[in-house]
Amino acid sequence: MNESLDKSEIYDRFTQVTKQTKDLLDNMEQLQTRMTEILEENAELSIENEHLHQVIVKTQDQSDPSELSNPRQNLQKLYEQGFHVCNEYYGKRLERNESCTFCLDAIFGRHQK
């Protein structure tokens, strides 16, 4: 009777290992599919990123070097409305007909390459 029990246990254990192996294989197939999707997405994003870099470089090459960037234009508008835009006095009102070298440097100073 002991020998019969051992054969039954062996068969049950073999069935269990077979099921675990099938589950592992299914998991590996799912991981492989997901990894393929991720690698394809990564390749697409790399191509798109390179294209965007080329567009940026082309846009920068075509832009007028004397033209102010949008943030500097915003600072210039604030300055023209009578507010300091420099680090020293930012947000304070300019006196009538007052000019501020620090503000002008913030707007135009490091603009030229």
Buried (B, 14 or more C-beta within 10 A) or exposed (E): EEEEEEEEEEEEEEEEEEEEEEEEEEEEEEEEEEEEEEEEEEEEEEEEEEEEEEEEEEEEEEEEEEEBEEEBEEBBEBBEEEBBBBEEBBEEEBEEEEEBEBBBBBBEEEBEE
